[in-house]
Amino acid sequence: MQKQKPFRLITIPVSHYCEKVRWTLDILKLPYVEEPHMPPFYRFATTKVGGESVPVLVTEDQVLTDSTDILKYLDSIAPDDAKLYPVDSQQLQEVEKLEELFDKKLAVAVRDWAYFYIVDNSQIIKSKWTHDVPFFEKLLFPVFYPIMRSGVKNKYHINEESAAQAYAQIESIFAKVNGLLADGRNYLVGDKISAADITFASLAAPILQPPQHPINSDSEELPAEMLSKMKKIQETAAGKFVLNLYKNWR
Ligand SMILES: N[C@@H](CCC(=O)N[C@@H](CS)C(=O)NCC(=O)O)C(=O)O
């Protein structure tokens, strides 16, 4: 592969979709420079290049604004022995189906469930949102937090009922993954790590808190009920699978 100019990766560092892309860049050893922002400042960075949400990957000739599009692109430039999407068409379909399920259902459920427990706690949110962001953004956290807190609660309909539904959704996806792993396989699809594994692990990470996650914040401060629900998920086969993926591949 010819020498690559570093990509720009616009993120909210703690975002699990951003972790999915960051992990892929790292595993493929592709050079990139992360541009970390907190809400709402990421919006200035993403809209400037034609995006909205994070992550956004800016290459020399294109801007990619969805994590799956980014993974597909990175895979297209990866050497054959490092590819994260299988060549076999049936396996490819399985990877794509799982990635879609994790992106659309698991990630959303994890986000809504976690926000229910922490969105009103300014200390926890500050430590999560301001990790690695420019100094002036951190400085403005007290100004923007109250606005962003109501924004998050309204946009994602955060309440006790939606948190319970989100947790049930997480449990049902974990039950599905437990089922896949029941035959003793080492990876979700095929015999090597794929985009399905990286997507599942990254998007489930906030509820599993793997020690190797690059954005770590103390879990002792989290509410007891949240911690006990996390523990329940950590003890499942799929939870252990994610913790092992982080240990061995991150
Ligand atoms: N389908 C998108 C979803 C990304 C997404 O929802 N990102 C969240 C961060 S966790 C976000 O930017 N939310 C704020 C917004 O949409 O403005 C992807 O896979 O990249």
The ligand as an ORCA input file, in Angstrom:
! r2SCAN-3c Opt
* xyz 0 1
  N     -25.719      5.826     11.721
  C     -24.721      6.653     12.345
  C     -25.133      6.993     13.756
  C     -24.140      7.860     14.467
  C     -24.732      8.506     15.728
  O     -25.910      8.356     16.062
  N     -23.859      9.260     16.427
  C     -24.266      9.950     17.625
  C     -23.149      9.915     18.625
  S     -23.264      8.467     19.615
  C     -24.494     11.402     17.304
  O     -23.680     12.025     16.635
  N     -25.612     11.934     17.794
  C     -25.903     13.327     17.683
  C     -26.490     13.733     16.376
  O     -27.022     12.881     15.630
  O     -26.402     14.922     16.097
  C     -23.370      5.919     12.307
  O     -23.363      4.673     12.366
  O     -22.349      6.588     12.146
*
